Amino acid sequence: MRRLLSGLMMLSMLACNQSGNRAEKQLAELKKKQEADAKAKEVSDDAKKNPKVESAKLEFPYDDSQATVIVADGPCPEGLWALFGGRAPGDTPAEQKANAAKRKEIAEAAKAKKYLIKLRGLKLSPYDQTAGKFTVEMPGTIDCEDSIGRIAIAWSEPKAIDPGASAVHEGSELTQNVWTAKPVTFDIPMTSMSDAKEFEKSNKFALSARVGFSLGKTAVDVKTKKVAKVSEKAQGETLSFGGGAEDWGAGRLINADVLGIRAANQNEKNQLFEKKGK
């Protein structure tokens, strides 16, 4: 009888353990499913709030896979320095001499490439109700920078100008020239006031453009000014600064040989304007 009772107790304990393990397993599976459902909902909610918009697939000369992309105020592509005279880049005199010896080769390689500039946030003018149109304005030049300094790239008529007193630092009498270029403009006609309001609401900050080009003629603006010598006393010594002639010109410029200018909205899918070049 004792053996029978002992066997029954063991069977009962085994059944309880199996039941407990099954419950734990079911609970773990339920928790895992709940976590997966919550994650799926989070992804779904994010997709609704931030729908993925595919970029337009553009052909040459606007395809960035077939061109070297230059970003405004970003680094210049390698080799643009070789299009100009003056010193070659390099950390040591030996490196500068070696680069100078390859100037022609590097310049030819740079000229053989195609380039692309992407512009965002084109300027949309207030709606002209009388003419029934918007006017859009995009810049005609950008700057990039290499180890020597800044290079302006212009795709409309450039001009080196003195920015005037507004650009003078406090205590300074000299102003640095800057390269400017005539903006590229185009019109977008509207059929009604309601269409104009809707367009402005959707596109005020959503217009973009691409400029495809090859490298054209170069120029260098020089503005030589005589600068007075300044002396200061520091720790019992007299230190002198300046004196002689300094260049306050706008510096280097590359004229772009335009292959095409394209402006669009709707993530560049809807073309609004195009001007073909060479």
ZATIRO-218595 format. One record per residue (C-alpha): x, y, z; residue number from 1. Coordinates in nm, 4 decimals, padded with zeros to 6 digits. Example, Ala and Ser with C-alpha at 12.3 -4.5 7.8 and 13.67 -1.06 7.14 Angstrom:
# ZATIRO-218595
       xx       yy       zz num
  01.2300 -00.4500  00.7800   1
  01.3670 -00.1060  00.7140   2
END
This chain:
# ZATIRO-218595
       xx       yy       zz num
  00.0000  00.0000  00.0000   1
  00.2842  00.2398  00.0871   2
  00.4501  00.1724 -00.2469   3
  00.1200  00.2399 -00.4215   4
  00.0708  00.5704 -00.2400   5
  00.4289  00.6711 -00.3099   6
  00.3861  00.5940 -00.6804   7
  00.0641  00.7934 -00.6980   8
  00.2328  01.0921 -00.5323   9
  00.5223  01.0786 -00.7798  10
  00.2814  01.0626 -01.0730  11
  00.0888  01.3545 -00.9289  12
  00.4086  01.5610 -00.8854  13
  00.5238  01.4740 -01.2381  14
  00.1874  01.5798 -01.3773  15
  00.2062  01.9081 -01.1869  16
  00.5591  01.9742 -01.3147  17
  00.4571  01.9003 -01.6734  18
  00.1495  02.1215 -01.6352  19
  00.3647  02.3995 -01.4878  20
  00.6229  02.3729 -01.7671  21
  00.3465  02.3812 -02.0274  22
  00.1956  02.6925 -01.8670  23
  00.5364  02.8662 -01.8544  24
  00.5970  02.7791 -02.2190  25
  00.2549  02.9090 -02.3211  26
  00.3126  03.2277 -02.1185  27
  00.6522  03.2823 -02.2843  28
  00.5026  03.2288 -02.6305  29
  00.2204  03.4716 -02.5499  30
  00.4680  03.7329 -02.4283  31
  00.6789  03.6864 -02.7413  32
  00.3706  03.7279 -02.9628  33
  00.2646  04.0424 -02.7753  34
  00.6124  04.1957 -02.8198  35
  00.6097  04.1102 -03.1930  36
  00.2613  04.2610 -03.2333  37
  00.3682  04.5784 -03.0500  38
  00.6781  04.6136 -03.2675  39
  00.4759  04.5583 -03.5853  40
  00.2285  04.8264 -03.4731  41
  00.5129  05.0667 -03.3985  42
  00.6590  05.0120 -03.7465  43
  00.3151  05.0548 -03.9023  44
  00.2463  05.3780 -03.7113  45
  00.5877  05.5161 -03.8087  46
  00.5236  05.4286 -04.1745  47
  00.1919  05.6167 -04.1604  48
  00.3511  05.9234 -04.0008  49
  00.6628  05.9160 -04.2220  50
  00.5690  05.7490 -04.5487  51
  00.8703  05.6410 -04.7511  52
  00.8995  05.8367 -05.0726  53
  01.1215  05.6926 -05.3403  54
  01.3561  05.9336 -05.5106  55
  01.3123  05.9964 -05.8788  56
  01.5316  05.7940 -06.1132  57
  01.6805  06.0555 -06.3419  58
  01.8760  06.0181 -06.6624  59
  02.1970  06.1915 -06.7689  60
  02.2959  06.4673 -06.7022  61
  02.0994  06.4572 -06.3748  62
  02.1891  06.1038 -06.2670  63
  02.4234  06.1310 -05.9683  64
  02.5662  05.7836 -06.0376  65
  02.7200  05.9154 -06.3595  66
  02.8632  06.2389 -06.2204  67
  03.0755  06.3841 -05.9408  68
  02.8392  06.5566 -05.6982  69
  02.9449  06.8933 -05.5539  70
  02.7706  07.0202 -05.2403  71
  02.7413  07.3944 -05.1756  72
  03.0032  07.5080 -04.9206  73
  03.1393  07.1533 -04.9097  74
  03.4767  07.0185 -05.0198  75
  03.5800  07.0674 -05.3827  76
  03.6328  06.7577 -05.5951  77
  03.9907  06.6422 -05.6182  78
  04.1992  06.8185 -05.8789  79
  04.0163  07.1477 -05.9371  80
  04.3193  07.3367 -05.8072  81
  04.5115  07.2202 -06.1154  82
  04.2943  07.4373 -06.3419  83
  04.4589  07.7469 -06.1941  84
  04.8124  07.8820 -06.1645  85
  04.9817  07.9509 -05.8354  86
  05.1141  07.7110 -05.5774  87
  05.0154  07.3462 -05.5764  88
  04.8766  07.1819 -05.2604  89
  05.0989  06.9752 -05.0336  90
  05.2079  06.9497 -04.6711  91
  05.5760  06.9819 -04.7578  92
  05.7739  07.1616 -05.0291  93
  05.8506  06.8216 -05.1834  94
  05.4782  06.7327 -05.2041  95
  05.3988  07.0724 -05.3548  96
  05.6713  07.0265 -05.6156  97
  05.5466  06.6762 -05.7056  98
  05.1868  06.7982 -05.7426  99
  05.2960  07.0954 -05.9516 100
  05.4771  06.8586 -06.1883 101
  05.1508  06.6673 -06.2444 102
  04.9326  06.9802 -06.2802 103
  04.8533  06.9270 -06.6512 104
  04.7693  06.5593 -06.6033 105
  04.5447  06.6316 -06.3027 106
  04.3696  06.9201 -06.4836 107
  04.2924  06.7012 -06.7863 108
  04.1488  06.4290 -06.5616 109
  03.9241  06.6829 -06.3875 110
  03.8022  06.8240 -06.7200 111
  03.7142  06.4759 -06.8462 112
  03.4566  06.4248 -06.5685 113
  03.0916  06.5309 -06.5532 114
  02.9650  06.7154 -06.2462 115
  02.6335  06.7622 -06.0687 116
  02.5113  07.0203 -05.8188 117
  02.1956  06.9575 -05.6131 118
  02.0048  07.2609 -05.4883 119
  01.7354  07.2525 -05.2191 120
  01.4829  07.5093 -05.1011 121
  01.4521  07.7205 -05.4142 122
  01.3001  08.0634 -05.3561 123
  00.9266  08.0746 -05.4362 124
  00.7974  08.4280 -05.4846 125
  00.4564  08.5415 -05.3535 126
  00.1769  08.4538 -05.5941 127
  00.1205  08.7134 -05.8653 128
 -00.2578  08.7108 -05.8909 129
 -00.2641  08.9550 -06.1840 130
 -00.0299  08.7427 -06.3958 131
 -00.1629  08.4175 -06.2513 132
  00.1785  08.2713 -06.1749 133
  00.4561  08.2048 -05.9259 134
  00.8165  08.2922 -06.0048 135
  01.0879  08.0580 -05.8793 136
  01.4475  08.1689 -05.8305 137
  01.7542  07.9498 -05.7962 138
  02.1117  08.0686 -05.7377 139
  02.3544  08.0974 -06.0269 140
  02.6652  08.0015 -05.8300 141
  02.7915  07.8057 -05.5306 142
  03.1268  07.7791 -05.3542 143
  03.3324  07.4766 -05.2623 144
  03.6606  07.4679 -05.0717 145
  03.9928  07.2901 -05.1170 146
  04.3231  07.3037 -04.9277 147
  04.4121  07.6342 -05.0948 148
  04.0817  07.8156 -05.0345 149
  03.7416  07.8706 -05.1930 150
  03.6429  07.8146 -05.5552 151
  03.3227  07.9619 -05.6995 152
  03.1351  07.7604 -05.9639 153
  02.8906  07.9616 -06.1769 154
  02.6337  07.8428 -06.4316 155
  02.5031  08.1893 -06.5196 156
  02.6874  08.5158 -06.5852 157
  02.9340  08.5713 -06.2964 158
  03.0669  08.8961 -06.1593 159
  03.3136  08.9795 -05.8824 160
  03.1699  09.2527 -05.6625 161
  03.2565  09.4467 -05.3512 162
  02.9839  09.3568 -05.0974 163
  03.0079  09.7024 -04.9420 164
  03.0148  09.8356 -04.5890 165
  02.7695  09.5729 -04.4599 166
  03.0423  09.3099 -04.4948 167
  03.3155  09.5056 -04.3188 168
  03.4267  09.3715 -03.9829 169
  03.4317  09.6200 -03.6981 170
  03.7502  09.8238 -03.7115 171
  03.8311  09.7176 -04.0688 172
  03.8437  09.9442 -04.3718 173
  03.8745  09.6701 -04.6359 174
  03.6184  09.4368 -04.7855 175
  03.6788  09.1061 -04.9593 176
  03.5310  09.0791 -05.3085 177
  03.2868  08.7938 -05.3703 178
  03.1720  08.6137 -05.6843 179
  02.8025  08.6507 -05.7641 180
  02.5970  08.5290 -06.0588 181
  02.2579  08.6195 -06.1985 182
  01.9883  08.3888 -06.0544 183
  01.8095  08.1450 -06.2847 184
  01.4338  08.2118 -06.2780 185
  01.1256  08.0465 -06.4232 186
  00.7477  08.0845 -06.3905 187
  00.4834  07.8373 -06.2756 188
  00.1367  07.9324 -06.4056 189
 -00.1739  07.8656 -06.1951 190
 -00.5310  07.8215 -06.3155 191
 -00.7021  07.9529 -06.0008 192
 -00.6425  08.1171 -05.6636 193
 -00.7318  07.7949 -05.4818 194
 -00.4736  07.6008 -05.6855 195
 -00.2161  07.8686 -05.6059 196
 -00.2829  07.8443 -05.2311 197
 -00.2553  07.4667 -05.2387 198
  00.0651  07.4796 -05.4428 199
  00.2250  07.7321 -05.2084 200
  00.1253  07.5313 -04.9027 201
  00.2789  07.2121 -05.0428 202
  00.5842  07.3523 -05.2174 203
  00.7072  07.6649 -05.0392 204
  01.0072  07.4727 -04.9021 205
  00.9958  07.1661 -05.1281 206
  01.1353  07.2863 -05.4600 207
  01.4717  07.1509 -05.5709 208
  01.6988  07.1595 -05.8735 209
  01.9936  06.9833 -06.0295 210
  02.2626  07.1378 -06.2479 211
  02.4622  06.8997 -06.4677 212
  02.7773  07.0410 -06.6227 213
  03.1372  06.9988 -06.7321 214
  03.4217  07.2336 -06.6455 215
  03.4562  07.5465 -06.8581 216
  03.6756  07.8549 -06.8512 217
  03.8365  07.9782 -06.5313 218
  03.9022  08.3236 -06.3898 219
  04.0764  08.4728 -06.0896 220
  03.9666  08.8032 -05.9358 221
  04.2478  09.0035 -05.7749 222
  04.2048  09.3217 -05.5692 223
  04.5425  09.4419 -05.4453 224
  04.5339  09.6762 -05.1500 225
  04.8177  09.8390 -04.9613 226
  04.7900  09.7565 -04.5923 227
  04.9559  09.9692 -04.3251 228
  05.1932  09.8082 -04.0803 229
  05.0568  09.7658 -03.7275 230
  05.2827  09.7457 -03.4239 231
  05.1870  09.6234 -03.0789 232
  05.3802  09.5852 -02.7551 233
  05.3516  09.2548 -02.5740 234
  05.5607  09.1408 -02.2754 235
  05.8154  09.4119 -02.3360 236
  05.8589  09.3325 -02.7059 237
  05.7285  09.5192 -03.0081 238
  05.5508  09.2954 -03.2599 239
  05.4703  09.4142 -03.6120 240
  05.1909  09.2855 -03.8357 241
  05.0853  09.3558 -04.1937 242
  05.2420  09.6100 -04.4174 243
  05.2783  09.5884 -04.7935 244
  05.0258  09.4684 -05.0521 245
  04.7482  09.2148 -04.9858 246
  04.5001  09.0514 -05.2208 247
  04.1337  09.1148 -05.1293 248
  03.9907  08.9785 -05.4535 249
  03.7160  08.7175 -05.4910 250
  03.9716  08.4582 -05.5956 251
  03.9139  08.1557 -05.8170 252
  03.6106  08.0909 -06.0394 253
  03.5095  07.8051 -06.2707 254
  03.2466  07.8711 -06.5357 255
  03.0244  07.5649 -06.5747 256
  02.9539  07.4404 -06.9267 257
  02.5899  07.3566 -06.8583 258
  02.4554  07.0233 -06.9810 259
  02.1165  07.0753 -06.8214 260
  01.9299  07.2542 -06.5426 261
  01.6223  07.0805 -06.4027 262
  01.3852  07.2001 -06.1284 263
  01.1166  06.9810 -05.9744 264
  00.8926  06.9082 -05.6763 265
  00.7416  06.5916 -05.5270 266
  01.0844  06.4602 -05.4316 267
  01.2173  06.5516 -05.7780 268
  00.9594  06.3363 -05.9582 269
  00.7509  06.6180 -06.1080 270
  00.9561  06.8330 -06.3446 271
  00.8657  07.2018 -06.3359 272
  01.1446  07.3493 -06.5463 273
  01.4307  07.2360 -06.7647 274
  01.6968  07.4194 -06.9596 275
  01.9238  07.2106 -07.1774 276
  02.2809  07.3115 -07.2438 277
  02.5488  07.1636 -07.4624 278
END
